[in-house]
Amino acid sequence: MPFSSPREHTRHWYFQVVTLCILLLPAAQAAAAGSLTPATLSALVHAKNGTGAASRAALQLRGNNTLVILPVAGVQADVVLRADAGESQSVRYRAVRANGHEIHAGACAPGKEVAWTIPAGVRCLLQIEAGRTPATLEVRNAGIGAHATPSAPAHLDRGAGQQSFLVPKGTRSFTLTARAEGGAGKAVVRDPAGKPAASATLSTGEDTLLKVTVDAKRSDRFWSVSAEPAGEKGFTSVRLAFSAEIPPFLAPDPGGMALPFIHYPGSGALLMSDSDRSATIEAVIAIEPQPDRFVRALMRRAGASRAMWTTRPSPFTTGRVRILLPNHLASGAYELKTTLQDQQGAIVATHVQQIHAANGFAHVGDKRPLMELICQSQTDDSGASYQLCARLGIDPTCYSQVSVHRALYREGQSQPAFKEEIGHPTGEVLPLKPPADIPSGLYRMALSLVSRGGKTLATADRSFYLEGNRCFMEASPRPQTKKAPLNKSQRARGYVLFSRVYHEAFPYNYEPPKEDIGRPLYVWATPGEDEPATFGVYTLKPLQKAHVKVGLLSRVGGGGVINPSSVEVRLARFWPQRTEDQSATYRLIPELLEPVTTATIPTGRISQYWLTLHIPPGTPAGDYRGLVTYQPENAQASQLKLLVKVLPFRLERPASRTWGLYADSARWRGATDASIEREMRD
């Protein structure tokens, strides 16, 4: 294909549209496709074979949906939206042009319908919020596409029927995620001949993956998916989303579908540096080649008006696009703009693909983790039910250029208990079996992705609990709304003290907000009463042989003291416990309060100290003040104020009341008061 020479200083960039026989690179875990917005409507065209002037498409929806409507050339499109009469909630909608200007918006009441027209040649983005109300969208003289990505799935009603989608040329496999709501059902993917290619039973509220292998003769054609509820009590709606190998659009009629004219499958990050060959980005032309159409491309930095390189219009007679990247592309965001033109030079469609360069890798679309640790559920000959694995986010063409290294650390240890070079990855998911002689306990796995030149390209680490052959991953911490930025002196000390009321949870990975740090310990109690107070230590470095000292508590104004011997100090011990009965994840839960004199505290977590104050009988009422000192061997000491208010009365124990903790009330039904009291006293 004749192209003009690249501009000056861009000799390493090449752009090719190659023949349809070139195979697509094997896809790794694909990232979600980009969002559908008014700005991206210009990339969409009608599907192969176009749409007839009298064509009509009907789509049944629920929940939130994003759709695109493309009128046929020279004809206005008619749109009708109906809301089911069986629900009380109105269906809200908003239709906008590619420039963001509103075409029509409002609400459709149950049992009613609204209608509007879209001017000829105007591309329309339609947002529908139907909630639980089934809605039917009818479109005449236009192509239609329901967006179906993990971030914005298609939300179809139980009566939506069979939906079509395009499998691009060269696709070897793809994944469809389905989730039923309101009941169970079944999802079936069919090939172009109508034969089932994959099926799965759907459970309400759970994601089900349908992994489909594509025969080479079945690609570059329209496939279909249908979801069938399990009888009258089956699902009310189903959510559908495609992996990035598939253009993310569904339509009831393949002849009237709206599609992006070019599609980037996103098969993982491409290694640009430390390589003996250029990184290659491949894309698929998703519509039928036409000799009277032309393709043109340019590359520029994101936000820039000047192109780094450009091509002249070339005949659109082939179906592949290949971009060869330079080995050393500066980090930053780039835009690859591709246009489809007619013979007169008028632009039919424009597609802009984001490319992010970082740390020697090129990401097609959003940046994704190059490597992460996951826990897969599986059973092998050794009886393991959960397997620790590495999941790679790089393109399979890069596997031979990198190697994976791992090291295993016991909790709180800086030297590895085990390390090895695993070698070249052989797939997207790499099993990481624990060594046979490693005892059960808490560990941290550290992974490194290393180039052939010995450069570390990416790292990943995660804590896990090993019990025999079973591996349990640490659950992600619950999100916190507020975190305190530590000042210079706090960071230099290597830790901070903070306090919370004793009945609030102390997650070990808690990061104290500003109001918790340095807050005094407050206790209200009566003479003769035991009352707790608790504080935490948030560490930035390991602390050695730390101990806690409680000073004398003196009454404000004089006349009384509480001796340090009246305060017992214990350290909370965190145990790994499953988050659910059969889950593969755990959290460290504080459970035991152990007497302690000194303690070594690891970094990156909290330790919780529990103080039990015994107020001696006869202690005068009033306010008492003292200090709690925390002194590690390898860091500066810190203090918290301990403020105690002794109340001017005593608590009496009711003679007629008996209490029990964790009592099973069902077992006491029919028992006499005397027998219950004898049982509780035992």
N, C-alpha and C positions, 0 to 999 in steps of 0.2 A: 504494500500500500504506500503510495508516494506521499511522504511528509516533508515539510520544510525543515531545514536544519534548526536545531535548538538554538536559543539565543546565547549570546556570549556569557561565559562563566557558568554555563549549565551543561557542559559536555557530558556529564555522567548521567543525565536524565534521558530516558527513552520512553516512548509511548507507542504501543503496537495494538492494533486490532487484528487478532489472528483468527484462524479458521475454526469452525465449529468442532472439528475433530480433536482439538486440544483438551485434555482432561483437566478437570478442576482439582486443585490441590486437596488432599485429604483434610477433612474438617476436624479440628479439635473441639473442645467445649466452646460453643459459640456464644457470643454475648448477645444481649437483647438488641434488636434493631432500634434505630433512632426513632424519636417521637415523630408522629405525624402532626405537622403544624401548617398554618397557611403558607409559610415561607417555603415549605417543601412540596407544595402541590404542583409546582412547575415541572417536577421530575416524572409526573404520572402521565400515562397514555392509556389508550384502550388496548385490551388484550388482543391476541392474535385473532384474525378474522373480523375484528372490529365489532360494531354493534349496529343493527339495522335501525332504520328511521322509526319503525313502529315497535321496537323492542320494549318489553316490560319486565321488570324484575321486582320481586316481593321478598322482603326479609323480615323474619319475626325475631324480636329482640326483647331482652330484659336488662335491668341494671344500667351501668354507664357504658356507652359505646362511642367510638370515634369512627366516622365513615367519610368516604370521599365520593363525590358525584361529578362525573365528567360528561356534559352534553355532547351529542354527536355533532359533527361539523355542520354549521349553518342551521341548526335546529334548536329551539329552546326545549328544556327539560321540564316535565311536570312531576311534582313530588306530592304525595299524599301520606300523611302520618295519622294512624288510628290508634287509640288507646282502648284496651279491653274494658268492658263494662263490669267485669267481675271484681275489680279492685276500686279502692277509694282514692288512691293517689294519682295525681295528674302526672303526665309525662312532659318534662321540660325539654326544650330543644333550642339550638342556636345554629344558624347557617351563616358562614362568612366566606368572602372571596379570598383569593390568594393574597391580596393586599391588606387583609384584615378587616375590610369594611363589611358591615353586617348586611345580609340579604333578607333574612327573616328570623324571628325569634319569638318565643312565647311559651305557653303551656297548653297541652291538649287534655281536656277533662275526660274522665272515664266514660266510655260509650260514645265519644265524639271523634271527629276527624278534622284536621286542618290541611289546607292545600296551598301551594305556592308554586311559582315558576322560576326557573333559573335561566337567565338570558343565554342565547347561543354563544358558545365559545367561552363561557365563564366557568372556571373550576370552583367547586364548592366544598368546603370542609364542614361537616355536620356533626355536632356534639349532641348526644341524646342521653338524658338522665331519666330512666324509666322506673328505677327502683324495683318493687315487686310487681308492677303492672306490666303485663305483656303488651308490647307495641308492635304494630305492623307498619313497615315502611315500603311504599310502592313508588317505583321510579319508572317513567316512560321516556324514551328517547335519550338514554344516558347510560354510561357505564357506572358501576357501583362497586365499591370495595370496603369491606368491614375490616378495620385494623386489628391484627391478632399477634401481639408481641407479649412477652412476659410482663412488661411494665404497663401495657394497655391491652389486655386480652379482649377478644370478641366475646360478648355475653349474650348467647342465643337462647331463645325460648324453647321449650320442649317440643314445640311444633315447627321448628325452623326447617327441618328436613335436611336433605343432602346439600353440602356446600362444596364448591370447587376451589382449587388453588393450583398454582403453577409450580411444577418441579423443574428447575432450570437444567439446561443441557450440562452433562457431566457430573450431576449430583450423585454421590455414592450412597449417602444416608442422610437422614434428618430425624428430628425429634418433635413430636407434638405433645404438649402438656394439656391435659384435660382435667377439669374439676367440676363435679356435679354439686348442685346446691338444692336442698330440700328433699333429697332422696337419692336412691341408687340408680344405676343404669349401665349402659355399655356404649363404648365408642369404637367405631370401625373405620379404618383407613382403606380406601380402595384404589387400585391402580387404574390406568386409563381404560382398560378392558372391563372394569367393574368387578374384578376379582379382589377379595380381601387380601391386603398386604400386612395388616397388623390390627389387632383388636385387644381390648382390655375392659375389665369390669371397673366401673366407677363407684367409689364410695363417697358419700356426701361430705363435703368440706375438706377432702384430701386431694392433693395433686397426684395424678397418675401419668406416667411417662409412656408414650408409645414410640418405640424406636423402630424406624422403618429403614430397611435396606432397599436400595433402588437398583434395578437392573439397567444396564446402559441403554437398552432399547426402549426403556420406559421413561427416560428423562426427556426434557424439553417438551413435555406434554402436560395436560391438565389431569390432576388426580382429584379425589373427593374424600370428604370425611362426613360421617353421620353419627349422631348421638341419639340413642333410643332409651327412654325411661323404662325402668323395671315395673311395668304395669301401672295401675292407677296411682299407686303410692310412690312411683318413681320420681326422679328429679323434676323440679319445676324449670330449671335452667341449667346451662352448662357453659363454662368458660373454656375458651380454646386459645392457645398461643403456640407459635412456631419457633423453632430454633432458627439461627441466622442463615442457614443454608437456603431457606425458602423465602421468597418475597412475601411480606407479612399481610396478605390480603385474602379475604374470603368473599365469595359471591355465589348466589344461587344458580346463576347462569354463566358458564365460562365465556360465552361469546360476548357478554356485556360487562366483563370485569375491568376494573381500573388497576393498572400495574405500574411500578416504576420501570422506565424503559431500560435502566441498567441497574444491576444488583451486585453488591459486594458481600459475599458469604461470611467474611470475618472468621477465618480459620485459625486465629491466634496471632500473637505478636511475632514480627519478623526480625531476626537478628541482622543488623546492618554492618556492624564492625566485627573485626577478628574473623573475617570470612574470606574465602577465596573466590566467592561469586557474589553477584549483586542480589539483594533481597528483591523478591518479585511479588507484587500485588496483582491478583487476578480478579476480574469481574465478569459477569454474564450479561449479555444483551438479552433482555427478557421478552422481546417481541420479535416478530417475524422479520428477517432481513428484507429490505426493499431497495432496489437499485436507484430509485429516484430520491433517496434520503441520504444525508451525509452526517458524519460524526466529527466533532471537533473537541479538543481537550486543552486545558491549561492548568498549571500548578502555580500557586501563590501562597505566601504566608497568610495565616488567618487575619482578616481585617485589612489586608493590604489591597491596593487597587492595581498595582503593577504585577504582572505575571513573571515568574521565574523562567518559565518556558511555555511555549504554545505550539499548536499544530495548525496546519491549514485544513479546511474541510476535506474529508476523504469519503469515498463512496461507502455507504452502509450495505455491504454485501456479505459480511461475516458476523459472527456472534460472540467474539471474545475480545476482552481488553486486558492488556498486560502492561504493567508499569514496573520498570526496573529502577530501584532506588540506588543512590550513591552509597558507598560503604560508610561514609562519615557525614551523615546529615545532622545539622545542628539541632539541638533539642528545641522543641516548640511545637506549636499547632500550625497545620497546613490545610489547605483546601484544594482538592482535585475537582475541577469543574468540567463536566462533560455535557455537550449540547447535541441535540438531534435537530437537523435542519432539512428543509425541503429544497427543491431545485432553485427557487427564487431567493434562497438565503434566509427565509423566515424561520425563526426558532420554533420548533414543535414542542420540544421538552428540554428542560435543563436540570441536571442533577449535580449537587455539590456534596462530595464525600469528605468528611473530616479525617485527617491523618495526624496522629500525635507521635512525635519522636521524643524518646526519653531513654537515657541510660543505654544507648546503643541499640534500642529496639524501636520499630515502627508499629504503632497500633492503628488498625483500621477501625475508625469509630472511637469510642471511649477507651481510655486506658483501663486495663484490667490487671489483676495480680498475675505476675509471671509464674508464681509458684505459691501454693498454699497447702496446708495440712488438713485433711478431712478424715472422718471415721466412717467406713463403709460397713453396712450390715451384711454378713456372709457367714457361711459355715463350711469349714474344711475338714480334712481328715483328723486334724489335731483337736477338733471340737471348738475352735475359736468361733465366737459369734459376732465379734466386731474386729475389723482390721484397720489399722492405721495406714493411711495412704497419702501419697503426694499427688496433687492434681496440678498439671502444668498448663499454663496459659500461653504457650508459644506454638508457633506453626510447626507441624510435623517435619517440614523440610529442614528445620533447625536442629533436630534431635542428634544428628551425627556430629554437630559442631559444639555440643555442650556435654557436660557430665554432671551427675548429681552426687553430692557428698552429704553425709549425715553424722551427727554426734548426739549422744545420749547423756544427759546430766541428771543426777539425783537432785531432789529438791534442796536448794540452799548450797549446792556445791558448784565451784567454779571450774573444776577439772572434770572432763568427760569420763563417764564410766565405760563408754564404748564409742568407737568411731570407725567409719569405713568409707571408702569410695565405691559407690554403687555402680558408676559407669554411665554409659549413654542411655537415656530413656528409650523405651520401646513403644510407648503409648502415652495417651493423655493421663491415665491414672496409673501410678506406680506403687504397688504394695510395699509396705515397710514392716516386715515381720520382725518382732523383737528377738534379740539373741536368746538362745536356749538357756544360758546360765544366768540371766538377769533376774533377780528376785522381785517379788511383787512390791509395789509402792508407787509413790508419786515421782514423775519424771518430767523433764522438758526435752523435747526433740528439736534440734536445730538443723535446718537444711540449707545447703548452698548450691546454687547453680553456677557452674564454673566453665569458662570458655576453654578452648584448646590451648590458649596462651597462658592459662592459669589465673585469669582475671575473674573475680567474683562478680557475677552479673545480677544476682538476686539472692535474697535470703528469706527464710520463713521459719518461724518457731511457734510452738504451742505446747502447753502443758497437758499431760494425760496421766491416767492412773492405770497401772498394769496389774492385773490379777490373773496369774497363770498365763494362759494364752489369750485372755480377753483384754481388750483395750477400750478404755472409756475416755472420751475427749472432755476437756473442761468446757462447760457451757459458757457462752459469751456473757460478759457482765451486763446487767441491766443498765440501760442508758440513764445517765445522770443529767439533770437539767442545769446544775451549777457545779463548777469546779473552781478551786482557788488557784490563781497564778501565784506561785511561791516567790518571795523576794530573795534577794541575793544572799542575805545572812542565813535564811532558812535553808537554802540550797547548799550553802557552805557547811552548815551543821550536819546535813545529811538526813535529817528527819524532822518531823513536826509532831507535836502533841495536840490532840483534839478531844472533845468530849461530846457525848450525846446522852439523852435520857436513857436509863438502863433498859427500858422495855422496847427500844428501837433496835432494829437489826444492825449488825456490824458485818457486812459482807467483807471477806478478806481482801477483795480487790476494790474496796471503797476508796474514793478519792475525796477527802473532806473539803467542803466549801469553806469560804472565808469565815462565815459566822461560827463554824465549829472549831476552828483553829485557835488554841489558847483560851477557849472559854472555860471559866471556873466550874468546879464540880459543886453542885447544890444538893444538900440533903436536908429534909425535914423529918424529925423523929421525936418521939416522946421518951422520957426516962424508962429504961428497961427494954427498949425496942431495938431490934436489929434492922438496919436499913442499908441498901446497896447504893453504890455510885460506880461509874465505869468510865474509862477513858481509853483512847486508842493511840497507837504510834504508827504514823505513816512514814515508811522508810524510803530513802533514795539511794542508800548504800547498805551493805550488811553491817549490823551492829553486833559487837562482841561483848559478852558477859555484862549485859545491861541489868541493873537492879533498880528497884523502886524503894524510896524511903518516905514515910509519912511523918511529918513533924508534929510538934505539940499543938493542940487546938486550944486557943485561949479565948475566954469570954470577953466580948467587947464591954469595956467599962470595969473589968476585973471581976473577981468573985467566983471564978470557976475555971477548970481546965478539963480536957479530955486527953488522956495519955495516948501516945502512939500504939501502945500495946492493945488498945481497944479497937484497932483497925487491922483486919486480916486482908492480905494481898494475895490474889490468885491470878493465874494466867489462863485465858481461854484457849483450849486446844481445838484446832480445826480438823474435822474429819471429812474425807471425801464421801459423798453420798449421791446416789443417783437422783436426777431431777424428776424422774418418773419411774414407775415400777419396772418397765421393760425398756427403758431408754438406753442409748449409747453415750449419754453425757452425764457429767457429775458437777456438783458444786462443793466447795469446801465450806462446811457448816460448823460454826462454833457450838460445841456440845458439852465438853467437860471443863470444869474449873479446877485447875491443878495448883497445889501449893508450889511456890517458886521462890528461889533466892536470886539466881541470875539466869539470864536467857540470852541465846544468840538468835538474832532476828534476821531473816533473809531480806533481800531488797525487793522493791516493787510490790509490796503487799502491806497489810496492816497487821498489828498485833493488838489484842484487846486485854486490858487489865481490869480485874473486877475487885473492888474494895467493899468489904462488909464492915460497917461501923456498928459497934455495940455501945449504946448509950448507957453508961452505968446508972443503976437506980440512985435516986437522990441528986442527980445532976441538976443544978439550977437552970431554970428556963432562961433563954436568951440566945444571942447570936455568937457563934464561935468561928474563929478564923485560923487557918493554918496553911501549910504548903505541902504539896506532893512533889518530890524531886525524882526525876528520871535521869540516871547516870549510866551511859554506856562506857565501856573501857576505851573505845576508840573514837569517841566524839564528845563534844561539849555537853554539859548537863543542861536540862530544861526543867521548868517548874510550872505547875498549875495551882491556882488557888483552890482551897477546899473550904467551903462555906457551909456551916451547919447551923440550923435553927432548931433549938430544943424547945418544944412546946410545953406549956405549964399544966399538963395533966398526964395521967397514965392511961394506957389502954388496958381494959379488963377483958378476960377471956370468958365469953358466955358459957355458963355451966350446962345449958340445955342444947348446945349446938355441937355437932361433930362434922368435920369436913374430910373429904377424901379427894385425892388428885387422880384424874383419869379413871374415875369410877364408871363402870358400865351400868347405866341405869336399868337396862332391861333385866338384868339378873336379879335385881332387888324387888321386882314386882311381886307382891304377895307376901313379902317377908315382914316380920314384925319389927318395930323400932328397936327392941332389945337385941334381936339377932343381928340387925344391921350394925348396931353399935359395937357388939362383940367382934364382928368381922373386921370393922375398921380399926379397932384397937389392937388387933392381932399383928 
